Amino acid sequence: MTNSLSAISPIDGRYSSKVDELRPIFSEYGLIKQRVTIEILWLIALSKDTKIPEIPLFSDAITKILHGIISSFSLADAEAIKVIEKATNHDVKAVEYWLKDILKNEKEIKKVSEFIHFGCTSEDINNLSYALMLKAGIKEIILPKIISLQKKINSYAQEYADLPLLARTHGQAASPTTLGKEFANINARLIRQIDLLKRQKFLGKMNGAVGNFNAHLAAYPSIDWNNFSRSFVESLSLEYNEYTTQIEPHDFIAEIFHNIIRINNILLDVNKDMWSYISLGYFSQRTIKNEVGSSTMPHKVNPIDFENSEGNLGLSNALLDHISQKLPISRWQRDLTDSTVLRNMGLCLAYGHIAYDSCLKGLNKIVVNKNKINEDLEEAWEILAEPIQTVMRKHGIENPYEKLKALTRGNKNITRKSLIEFIKNLDLPTEEKKQLLNISPQNYLGIAAILAKKS
């Protein structure tokens, strides 16, 4: 095996151990195993149809053997198929030949061996294989990883629901929020996208060379092949697509990948904001013994987890975007441009997988610096121009916005004292003045805390 240090892709080199759980699903071994599975299950399905007398119903014994080939499929089996492929120069045909060879001594199979791959085009096998691979990868690995991130973010929404935070719009001091509310915003966005991903359907087809069951009907015109195929595809827990050319059009893959791009973009937002808050000193990071922040500056603790996540999310999105734009487009009934692209599904998800782990690692290391957050609030009394001018509007005082603009815009020396003086000179009811005089950057929070707690 190639040393990881000589790998061209960091997925198989530097980050190899981080994506091990994806390998059984998205590797070429994983693809070949799914092809073998589909071929065997299709053969069994054919044997159950009484309108195909040439292939009698298999005995329990041979059915057990066939299922055993699936359950025990090994790397050595995949390598044997690759040897055949070198001669055939066709990956799916190699699977057919391998199955015929390993079953050649089984009498029940030998006499019906030509029903292996019966009526199938390679795409019938491939589209179902890729659909099952993608479904397993999303449901078993990617989605749980994203959910773990969402739950961590929501835990911070609850923990810091009441902690006042100076908001920034256009990079400038703005009306305050709470730290928990900002995490709640992200949580709500993720929940929506996660819900869409959970409800995503995975499609498949099994309808021959150009999607019309031409060969099937030529051999067995009395069989309702459309319903036969529907039942088979649905038996794999996939949704049947009866309108296809030679290839399943891959629209559902594009839908899934665009969904993941949106999730990745939300997490890019998280990484960038966390990086910025660390830069401001709002968060520090728990140090790990023997870790080095800088090769020359010993004091540094760099936000490397969020930076790593940001970079890998970018790589994931670039591939996801290309794949989702490419796959639904094919010349006439078939070209092969989708073939090499589909083989990279695991790669784009692997970059995302690494990014999710890095982001979660970063979130687990942060320590909130409440004193620094409060210091910035205390230095931003000018943000109370908003509630003051709003109450002035309520009571019909002329040009309230303009008066507060003249007082505060560009003025970094606004203090509690200067605002109190301004409020006292306003022609407002006593109760309104009292309310304004009690407002501070720390309590001018609207319903931020309530929203955070209910997220």
C-alpha positions as CSV (number, residue, x, y, z in Angstrom):
1,M,0.0,0.0,0.0
2,T,1.2,3.5,-0.8
3,N,2.7,5.4,2.2
4,S,0.3,8.1,3.2
5,L,3.1,10.6,3.0
6,S,3.3,10.0,-0.8
7,A,-0.5,10.4,-1.3
8,I,-1.5,13.1,-3.8
9,S,-4.7,13.9,-2.0
10,P,-4.6,14.8,1.7
11,I,-7.8,12.8,2.1
12,D,-5.6,9.7,1.6
13,G,-2.6,11.3,3.3
14,R,-2.6,13.8,6.1
15,Y,-6.3,13.4,6.8
16,S,-6.6,9.7,6.1
17,S,-7.5,8.6,9.6
18,K,-10.2,11.3,9.9
19,V,-12.3,9.8,7.1
20,D,-11.8,6.1,7.8
21,E,-15.5,5.6,8.4
22,L,-16.4,6.8,5.0
23,R,-14.1,4.3,3.2
24,P,-16.3,1.2,3.3
25,I,-19.1,3.3,1.7
26,F,-17.4,5.6,-0.9
27,S,-14.3,3.7,-1.9
28,E,-14.1,1.7,-5.1
29,Y,-14.5,-1.4,-2.9
30,G,-17.8,0.1,-1.6
31,L,-19.0,0.7,-5.1
32,I,-18.1,-2.8,-6.3
33,K,-19.8,-4.4,-3.3
34,Q,-23.0,-2.5,-4.1
35,R,-22.9,-3.6,-7.7
36,V,-22.5,-7.2,-6.6
37,T,-25.5,-6.7,-4.2
38,I,-27.7,-5.3,-6.9
39,E,-26.9,-8.0,-9.4
40,I,-27.6,-10.8,-6.8
41,L,-30.9,-9.2,-5.6
42,W,-32.1,-8.7,-9.2
43,L,-31.4,-12.4,-10.0
44,I,-33.4,-13.4,-6.9
45,A,-36.2,-11.1,-7.9
46,L,-36.4,-12.6,-11.3
47,S,-36.5,-16.1,-9.9
48,K,-39.6,-15.2,-7.9
49,D,-41.7,-14.3,-10.9
50,T,-43.8,-17.2,-12.2
51,K,-44.0,-15.6,-15.6
52,I,-40.3,-16.4,-16.1
53,P,-40.4,-20.2,-16.1
54,E,-36.8,-20.4,-17.4
55,I,-35.5,-19.4,-14.0
56,P,-37.4,-21.4,-11.3
57,L,-37.8,-20.1,-7.8
58,F,-34.5,-20.6,-5.9
59,S,-34.3,-23.0,-3.0
60,D,-33.7,-21.7,0.5
61,A,-30.2,-23.1,0.3
62,I,-29.1,-21.3,-2.8
63,T,-30.8,-18.1,-1.7
64,K,-28.8,-18.3,1.5
65,I,-25.6,-18.8,-0.6
66,L,-26.4,-15.7,-2.7
67,H,-27.1,-13.5,0.4
68,G,-23.9,-14.9,1.9
69,I,-21.9,-13.6,-1.1
70,I,-23.2,-10.1,-0.2
71,S,-22.6,-10.3,3.5
72,S,-19.1,-11.8,3.2
73,F,-17.9,-9.7,0.3
74,S,-14.3,-8.9,0.9
75,L,-11.4,-6.7,-0.4
76,A,-10.0,-9.9,-2.0
77,D,-13.3,-10.4,-3.9
78,A,-13.1,-6.8,-5.1
79,E,-9.5,-7.3,-6.2
80,A,-10.6,-10.4,-8.1
81,I,-13.2,-8.4,-10.0
82,K,-10.6,-5.7,-10.8
83,V,-8.4,-8.4,-12.4
84,I,-11.3,-9.4,-14.7
85,E,-11.9,-5.7,-15.4
86,K,-8.3,-5.4,-16.8
87,A,-9.4,-7.9,-19.5
88,T,-12.9,-6.6,-20.1
89,N,-12.1,-2.9,-19.7
90,H,-15.6,-2.7,-18.3
91,D,-16.2,-2.5,-14.6
92,V,-19.8,-3.7,-14.4
93,K,-19.3,-6.5,-16.9
94,A,-16.5,-7.7,-14.7
95,V,-18.9,-8.1,-11.8
96,E,-21.2,-10.2,-14.0
97,Y,-18.3,-12.5,-15.1
98,W,-17.1,-12.8,-11.5
99,L,-20.5,-13.9,-10.2
100,K,-20.8,-16.4,-13.0
101,D,-17.4,-17.8,-12.1
102,I,-17.8,-18.2,-8.4
103,L,-21.3,-19.7,-8.9
104,K,-20.4,-22.1,-11.7
105,N,-20.5,-25.1,-9.4
106,E,-23.9,-24.3,-8.0
107,K,-26.3,-26.4,-10.2
108,E,-29.3,-24.1,-9.6
109,I,-27.4,-21.1,-10.8
110,K,-25.4,-22.7,-13.6
111,K,-28.4,-23.5,-15.7
112,V,-29.8,-19.9,-15.3
113,S,-26.5,-18.1,-15.2
114,E,-27.4,-16.0,-18.2
115,F,-30.1,-14.4,-16.1
116,I,-27.3,-12.6,-14.2
117,H,-27.5,-9.0,-15.4
118,F,-30.7,-9.9,-17.4
119,G,-32.2,-7.0,-19.2
120,C,-29.8,-4.6,-17.5
121,T,-27.7,-1.8,-18.8
122,S,-24.7,-1.0,-16.7
123,E,-26.4,2.2,-15.5
124,D,-29.2,0.1,-14.0
125,I,-26.6,-1.4,-11.7
126,N,-24.6,1.8,-11.2
127,N,-27.4,4.3,-10.4
128,L,-28.8,2.0,-7.7
129,S,-25.3,1.4,-6.3
130,Y,-24.6,5.1,-6.1
131,A,-28.0,5.9,-4.6
132,L,-27.4,3.3,-1.9
133,M,-23.9,4.5,-1.2
134,L,-25.1,8.1,-0.9
135,K,-28.0,7.2,1.3
136,A,-25.8,5.2,3.7
137,G,-23.1,8.0,3.7
138,I,-25.6,10.7,4.4
139,K,-27.9,8.9,6.9
140,E,-25.2,7.0,8.8
141,I,-22.3,9.5,8.9
142,I,-22.7,12.9,7.4
143,L,-26.1,13.8,8.9
144,P,-25.3,12.6,12.4
145,K,-22.1,14.6,12.3
146,I,-24.0,17.8,11.3
147,I,-26.6,17.2,14.0
148,S,-23.8,16.9,16.6
149,L,-22.6,20.3,15.5
150,Q,-26.1,21.8,15.6
151,K,-26.7,20.4,19.2
152,K,-23.4,21.9,20.4
153,I,-24.4,25.3,18.9
154,N,-27.8,25.0,20.6
155,S,-26.2,24.2,23.9
156,Y,-24.3,27.5,23.7
157,A,-27.6,29.3,22.8
158,Q,-29.0,28.1,26.1
159,E,-25.9,28.6,28.2
160,Y,-25.3,32.2,27.1
161,A,-28.9,33.2,26.4
162,D,-28.7,36.1,28.9
163,L,-25.1,37.2,28.2
164,P,-25.2,40.7,26.6
165,L,-23.1,41.1,23.5
166,L,-22.3,44.2,21.4
167,A,-23.7,43.5,18.0
168,R,-21.9,44.7,14.9
169,T,-23.4,45.7,11.6
170,H,-21.0,46.7,8.8
171,G,-18.3,46.0,11.4
172,Q,-19.5,48.9,13.5
173,A,-21.1,48.9,17.0
174,A,-24.8,48.3,16.7
175,S,-27.8,47.6,19.0
176,P,-26.8,44.8,21.5
177,T,-27.9,41.2,21.4
178,T,-26.9,38.3,23.6
179,L,-24.3,35.7,22.8
180,G,-26.9,33.0,23.1
181,K,-29.1,34.7,20.6
182,E,-26.3,34.7,18.0
183,F,-25.8,31.0,18.5
184,A,-29.6,30.5,18.4
185,N,-29.7,32.2,14.9
186,I,-27.2,29.6,13.6
187,N,-29.1,26.8,15.3
188,A,-32.4,27.8,13.7
189,R,-30.7,27.9,10.2
190,L,-29.1,24.5,10.7
191,I,-32.3,22.9,12.0
192,R,-34.2,23.9,8.8
193,Q,-31.5,22.5,6.5
194,I,-31.2,19.4,8.6
195,D,-34.9,18.8,8.3
196,L,-34.7,19.2,4.5
197,L,-31.8,16.7,4.4
198,K,-33.7,14.2,6.6
199,R,-36.7,14.3,4.2
200,Q,-34.6,14.0,1.0
201,K,-35.6,11.1,-1.3
202,F,-33.1,8.8,-2.9
203,L,-34.1,7.7,-6.4
204,G,-33.3,4.8,-8.6
205,K,-34.3,3.2,-11.9
206,M,-34.1,-0.3,-13.4
207,N,-35.5,0.0,-16.9
208,G,-32.9,-0.9,-19.5
209,A,-30.8,0.7,-22.2
210,V,-32.9,3.9,-22.8
211,G,-35.5,3.6,-20.0
212,N,-38.2,1.8,-21.9
213,F,-37.8,-1.9,-21.1
214,N,-37.2,-2.6,-24.8
215,A,-35.3,-5.9,-24.2
216,H,-37.4,-7.0,-21.3
217,L,-40.6,-6.8,-23.4
218,A,-38.9,-8.5,-26.3
219,A,-38.2,-11.5,-24.1
220,Y,-41.3,-11.5,-21.8
221,P,-44.1,-9.3,-23.3
222,S,-46.7,-10.4,-20.8
223,I,-44.9,-9.1,-17.7
224,D,-45.6,-5.6,-16.4
225,W,-42.0,-4.7,-16.2
226,N,-42.6,-1.2,-15.0
227,N,-44.3,-2.4,-11.8
228,F,-41.8,-5.2,-11.5
229,S,-39.0,-2.7,-11.6
230,R,-40.8,-0.4,-9.2
231,S,-41.2,-3.2,-6.7
232,F,-37.5,-4.1,-7.0
233,V,-36.2,-0.5,-6.6
234,E,-38.6,0.1,-3.6
235,S,-37.4,-3.1,-2.0
236,L,-34.0,-1.4,-1.8
237,S,-35.7,1.5,0.2
238,L,-35.2,3.8,-2.7
239,E,-37.9,5.8,-4.6
240,Y,-38.6,4.6,-8.1
241,N,-38.0,7.0,-11.0
242,E,-39.9,5.7,-14.1
243,Y,-39.0,8.6,-16.3
244,T,-35.4,8.3,-17.4
245,T,-33.1,7.9,-20.4
246,Q,-30.4,5.3,-20.1
247,I,-29.3,7.1,-16.9
248,E,-31.2,8.2,-13.8
249,P,-31.0,12.0,-14.3
250,H,-29.3,12.6,-10.9
251,D,-31.5,15.5,-10.0
252,F,-31.9,14.1,-6.5
253,I,-28.2,14.1,-6.0
254,A,-28.0,17.7,-7.1
255,E,-30.8,18.5,-4.5
256,I,-28.8,16.7,-1.8
257,F,-25.6,18.4,-2.6
258,H,-27.1,21.9,-2.8
259,N,-28.7,21.2,0.6
260,I,-25.2,20.3,2.0
261,I,-23.7,23.4,0.3
262,R,-26.2,25.5,2.3
263,I,-25.3,23.7,5.5
264,N,-21.6,24.2,4.7
265,N,-22.2,27.9,4.1
266,I,-23.9,28.3,7.4
267,L,-20.9,26.7,9.1
268,L,-18.6,28.9,7.1
269,D,-20.4,31.8,8.7
270,V,-19.8,30.2,12.1
271,N,-16.1,29.7,11.4
272,K,-15.6,33.3,10.3
273,D,-17.5,34.8,13.2
274,M,-15.8,32.6,15.7
275,W,-12.4,33.6,14.2
276,S,-13.4,37.3,14.5
277,Y,-14.7,37.0,18.1
278,I,-11.4,35.2,19.1
279,S,-9.5,38.1,17.5
280,L,-11.6,40.6,19.5
281,G,-10.8,38.6,22.7
282,Y,-14.4,37.6,23.3
283,F,-13.3,34.0,23.3
284,S,-10.1,32.4,24.4
285,Q,-9.2,28.8,23.6
286,R,-8.3,26.0,25.9
287,T,-4.7,25.2,25.4
288,I,-3.4,21.7,24.7
289,K,-0.1,20.7,26.1
290,N,2.7,20.4,23.6
291,E,0.7,22.2,20.9
292,V,2.5,25.0,19.2
293,G,0.6,28.1,18.0
294,S,3.4,29.8,16.1
295,S,6.9,28.6,15.1
296,T,8.4,31.9,16.2
297,M,5.8,33.5,18.6
298,P,5.4,31.4,21.7
299,H,2.5,33.3,23.1
300,K,0.1,32.5,20.2
301,V,-2.9,30.2,20.4
302,N,-4.2,30.4,16.8
303,P,-7.8,29.6,15.9
304,I,-6.6,26.7,13.7
305,D,-9.7,24.5,14.1
306,F,-12.0,27.2,12.7
307,E,-9.5,28.0,9.9
308,N,-9.1,24.3,9.0
309,S,-12.9,23.9,8.9
310,E,-13.2,27.0,6.7
311,G,-10.7,25.8,4.2
312,N,-12.1,22.3,4.0
313,L,-15.7,23.6,3.7
314,G,-14.5,25.6,0.7
315,L,-13.0,22.5,-1.0
316,S,-16.2,20.5,-0.2
317,N,-18.4,23.2,-1.7
318,A,-16.4,23.6,-4.8
319,L,-16.7,19.9,-5.6
320,L,-20.3,19.7,-4.5
321,D,-21.2,22.6,-6.7
322,H,-19.5,21.2,-9.8
323,I,-21.1,17.7,-9.2
324,S,-24.6,19.1,-8.7
325,Q,-24.3,21.3,-11.8
326,K,-22.8,18.5,-14.0
327,L,-24.7,15.4,-13.1
328,P,-28.2,16.5,-14.3
329,I,-26.8,17.3,-17.8
330,S,-26.2,14.5,-20.4
331,R,-26.1,14.5,-24.1
332,W,-29.1,12.8,-25.6
333,Q,-29.8,9.5,-23.9
334,R,-26.4,8.9,-22.4
335,D,-22.8,10.1,-22.3
336,L,-20.1,9.1,-19.9
337,T,-19.2,12.5,-18.4
338,D,-21.1,11.6,-15.2
339,S,-19.1,8.4,-14.6
340,T,-15.9,10.0,-13.4
341,V,-17.8,12.7,-11.5
342,L,-19.9,10.2,-9.5
343,R,-16.7,8.5,-8.4
344,N,-15.8,11.7,-6.5
345,M,-19.0,11.9,-4.3
346,G,-17.0,10.5,-1.4
347,L,-14.3,13.1,-1.8
348,C,-16.5,16.1,-1.5
349,L,-18.3,14.6,1.5
350,A,-14.9,13.7,3.0
351,Y,-13.8,17.3,3.0
352,G,-17.0,18.3,4.7
353,H,-16.6,15.5,7.2
354,I,-13.2,16.8,8.2
355,A,-14.6,20.4,8.4
356,Y,-17.4,19.4,10.7
357,D,-15.0,17.7,13.1
358,S,-12.7,20.7,13.1
359,C,-15.5,23.1,13.7
360,L,-16.8,21.0,16.6
361,K,-13.3,20.7,18.0
362,G,-13.0,24.5,17.9
363,L,-16.3,25.0,19.6
364,N,-15.4,22.6,22.4
365,K,-12.2,24.6,23.1
366,I,-13.7,28.1,23.4
367,V,-13.8,29.9,26.7
368,V,-16.0,33.0,26.9
369,N,-14.3,36.2,28.2
370,K,-17.3,37.9,29.9
371,N,-15.1,40.8,31.1
372,K,-13.9,41.7,27.6
373,I,-17.4,41.5,26.2
374,N,-18.7,43.8,28.9
375,E,-15.9,46.2,28.4
376,D,-16.8,46.7,24.8
377,L,-20.4,47.2,25.7
378,E,-19.4,49.8,28.3
379,E,-17.5,51.7,25.7
380,A,-20.5,51.9,23.3
381,W,-23.1,54.1,24.9
382,E,-23.7,55.7,21.5
383,I,-25.8,52.6,20.5
384,L,-28.5,53.9,22.8
385,A,-29.2,56.7,20.3
386,E,-31.7,54.2,18.7
387,P,-34.1,53.8,21.6
388,I,-33.9,57.5,22.6
389,Q,-34.8,58.7,19.1
390,T,-37.5,56.1,18.8
391,V,-39.2,57.3,22.0
392,M,-38.8,60.9,20.8
393,R,-40.7,59.9,17.6
394,K,-43.5,58.4,19.7
395,H,-44.0,61.8,21.5
396,G,-43.8,63.9,18.3
397,I,-40.5,65.6,19.1
398,E,-39.2,67.1,15.8
399,N,-36.2,65.7,14.0
400,P,-35.4,63.1,16.6
401,Y,-33.1,61.1,14.3
402,E,-31.2,64.1,13.2
403,K,-30.7,65.3,16.7
404,L,-29.3,62.0,17.9
405,K,-27.2,61.8,14.7
406,A,-25.7,65.1,15.5
407,L,-24.9,64.0,19.0
408,T,-23.5,60.5,18.4
409,R,-22.4,60.0,14.8
410,G,-18.7,59.5,14.6
411,N,-18.4,60.5,18.3
412,K,-16.4,57.9,20.2
413,N,-16.7,60.0,23.5
414,I,-20.4,59.4,24.2
415,T,-20.7,58.3,27.8
416,R,-23.5,57.4,30.1
417,K,-23.2,60.9,31.6
418,S,-23.6,62.7,28.3
419,L,-26.7,60.6,27.4
420,I,-28.3,61.2,30.8
421,E,-27.8,65.0,30.3
422,F,-29.4,64.8,26.8
423,I,-32.4,62.7,28.1
424,K,-33.0,65.1,31.0
425,N,-33.4,68.0,28.6
426,L,-36.0,66.3,26.4
427,D,-39.7,67.3,26.6
428,L,-40.9,63.8,27.6
429,P,-43.3,62.5,30.2
430,T,-41.5,61.6,33.5
431,E,-42.1,57.9,33.1
432,E,-40.7,57.8,29.6
433,K,-37.6,59.7,30.8
434,K,-37.2,57.3,33.7
435,Q,-37.4,54.4,31.4
436,L,-34.8,55.8,29.1
437,L,-32.5,56.7,32.0
438,N,-32.6,53.1,33.1
439,I,-31.5,51.7,29.7
440,S,-27.9,50.6,29.3
441,P,-25.9,48.7,26.7
442,Q,-26.2,45.7,29.0
443,N,-30.0,45.7,29.2
444,Y,-31.1,47.1,25.9
445,L,-31.6,43.6,24.5
446,G,-35.2,43.4,23.2
447,I,-36.3,39.7,23.4
448,A,-32.9,38.3,22.5
449,A,-32.7,36.1,25.6
450,I,-36.2,34.8,25.2
451,L,-35.5,33.8,21.6
452,A,-32.3,32.1,22.6
453,K,-33.9,30.1,25.3
454,K,-36.7,28.8,23.1
455,S,-34.4,27.7,20.3
